[in-house]
Amino acid sequence: MFKVVLFFIIRRTYEIERIKGLLGRHTVLGIVGARQVGKTTLARDLLAGTSKPAAYFDLEDPQDLARLAARCSH
């Protein structure tokens, strides 16, 4: 018996365009959702097409939470 595993890439054109529109109106944007759904990949794809500064925070990492808290307190 053969097991076939299919890999595919989900194109996120709609999501990327939506986020670009939101970034035109807001200076801070968070991408949140369930684990392993592609949030980081989506953010990287979005940032690949821009020269704007960006910061990445993993909300499950205590050090990143501390960095985020420090930035928010200014």
C-alpha positions as a Markdown table, in Angstrom:
| # | Residue | x | y | z |
|---|---|---|---|---|
| 1 | Met | 0.0 | 0.0 | 0.0 |
| 2 | Phe | 1.3 | 3.4 | -0.9 |
| 3 | Lys | 0.8 | 6.5 | 1.2 |
| 4 | Val | 0.6 | 9.7 | -0.8 |
| 5 | Val | 1.4 | 12.9 | 1.0 |
| 6 | Leu | 0.4 | 16.1 | -0.7 |
| 7 | Phe | 2.0 | 19.4 | 0.1 |
| 8 | Phe | 0.6 | 22.7 | -1.2 |
| 9 | Ile | 1.1 | 26.3 | -0.7 |
| 10 | Ile | -1.8 | 28.5 | 0.3 |
| 11 | Arg | -1.6 | 31.8 | -1.5 |
| 12 | Arg | -2.4 | 34.6 | 0.9 |
| 13 | Thr | -3.0 | 37.3 | -1.6 |
| 14 | Tyr | -6.3 | 38.4 | 0.1 |
| 15 | Glu | -4.8 | 38.5 | 3.6 |
| 16 | Ile | -1.6 | 40.4 | 2.5 |
| 17 | Glu | -3.7 | 43.0 | 0.7 |
| 18 | Arg | -6.0 | 43.4 | 3.7 |
| 19 | Ile | -3.1 | 43.8 | 6.1 |
| 20 | Lys | -1.4 | 46.3 | 3.7 |
| 21 | Gly | -4.7 | 48.3 | 3.8 |
| 22 | Leu | -4.8 | 48.1 | 7.6 |
| 23 | Leu | -1.1 | 49.3 | 7.9 |
| 24 | Gly | -2.1 | 52.3 | 5.8 |
| 25 | Arg | -4.4 | 53.4 | 8.6 |
| 26 | His | -2.7 | 52.0 | 11.7 |
| 27 | Thr | 0.9 | 52.0 | 12.9 |
| 28 | Val | 0.7 | 48.8 | 15.0 |
| 29 | Leu | -0.8 | 45.6 | 13.8 |
| 30 | Gly | -0.9 | 42.2 | 15.5 |
| 31 | Ile | -1.4 | 38.9 | 13.7 |
| 32 | Val | -2.9 | 36.4 | 16.2 |
| 33 | Gly | -4.5 | 33.0 | 15.8 |
| 34 | Ala | -4.2 | 29.3 | 16.5 |
| 35 | Arg | -0.9 | 27.6 | 16.4 |
| 36 | Gln | 0.6 | 26.4 | 13.1 |
| 37 | Val | -1.8 | 28.3 | 10.8 |
| 38 | Gly | 0.8 | 30.4 | 9.1 |
| 39 | Lys | 0.9 | 33.7 | 11.0 |
| 40 | Thr | 4.7 | 34.0 | 10.9 |
| 41 | Thr | 4.9 | 33.0 | 7.3 |
| 42 | Leu | 2.2 | 35.6 | 6.5 |
| 43 | Ala | 4.1 | 38.3 | 8.4 |
| 44 | Arg | 7.4 | 37.4 | 6.6 |
| 45 | Asp | 5.7 | 37.4 | 3.2 |
| 46 | Leu | 4.3 | 40.8 | 4.0 |
| 47 | Leu | 7.6 | 42.2 | 5.2 |
| 48 | Ala | 9.5 | 40.9 | 2.2 |
| 49 | Gly | 7.7 | 43.6 | 0.1 |
| 50 | Thr | 8.4 | 46.6 | 2.3 |
| 51 | Ser | 11.3 | 48.6 | 3.7 |
| 52 | Lys | 9.3 | 49.8 | 6.7 |
| 53 | Pro | 10.7 | 48.9 | 10.2 |
| 54 | Ala | 9.0 | 46.0 | 11.9 |
| 55 | Ala | 9.3 | 44.0 | 15.2 |
| 56 | Tyr | 8.4 | 40.4 | 15.7 |
| 57 | Phe | 7.2 | 39.2 | 19.1 |
| 58 | Asp | 6.4 | 35.6 | 20.0 |
| 59 | Leu | 3.7 | 35.9 | 22.7 |
| 60 | Glu | 4.6 | 32.5 | 24.1 |
| 61 | Asp | 8.2 | 33.6 | 24.7 |
| 62 | Pro | 8.8 | 35.3 | 28.1 |
| 63 | Gln | 11.7 | 37.3 | 26.8 |
| 64 | Asp | 9.6 | 38.6 | 23.8 |
| 65 | Leu | 6.8 | 39.5 | 26.2 |
| 66 | Ala | 9.3 | 41.5 | 28.3 |
| 67 | Arg | 10.6 | 43.3 | 25.1 |
| 68 | Leu | 7.0 | 44.1 | 24.1 |
| 69 | Ala | 6.1 | 45.4 | 27.5 |
| 70 | Ala | 9.2 | 47.6 | 27.4 |
| 71 | Arg | 8.3 | 49.0 | 24.0 |
| 72 | Cys | 4.7 | 49.7 | 25.1 |
| 73 | Ser | 5.8 | 51.6 | 28.2 |
| 74 | His | 7.4 | 54.4 | 26.3 |
